[in-house]
């Protein structure tokens, strides 16, 4: 199911920016914690930088993408850029 094109108008702009700001802070905290300990993990997987550096790099990269998306959504909520979801939809079809 595709959300309506005006879904951002369903929530106040400050609320959207706050939610995605909290998401970005959580991802940045996860990146910091993983880089300082050398271990990236979630509920199922555990990637140590010494034993599985590629898995560790992918875990960090996925969190960086979450931060980038959250920043794009914040900028959209504040009116600086267009809708990131429609940009992704047009890029990847």
Number of C-alpha atoms within 10 A of each C-alpha: 3 4 8 8 10 8 8 15 10 9 10 10 15 11 12 19 20 13 14 20 17 12 17 22 14 15 20 17 13 18 20 13 13 19 14 10 10 14 19 22 15 8 5 5 9 14 20 17 17 10 10 12 14 13 17 22 15 13 21 21 13 14 19 17 13 18 21 13 17 23 17 20 24 23 16 18 23 13 11 11 12 13 17 15 14 12 11 10 9 9 8 7 7
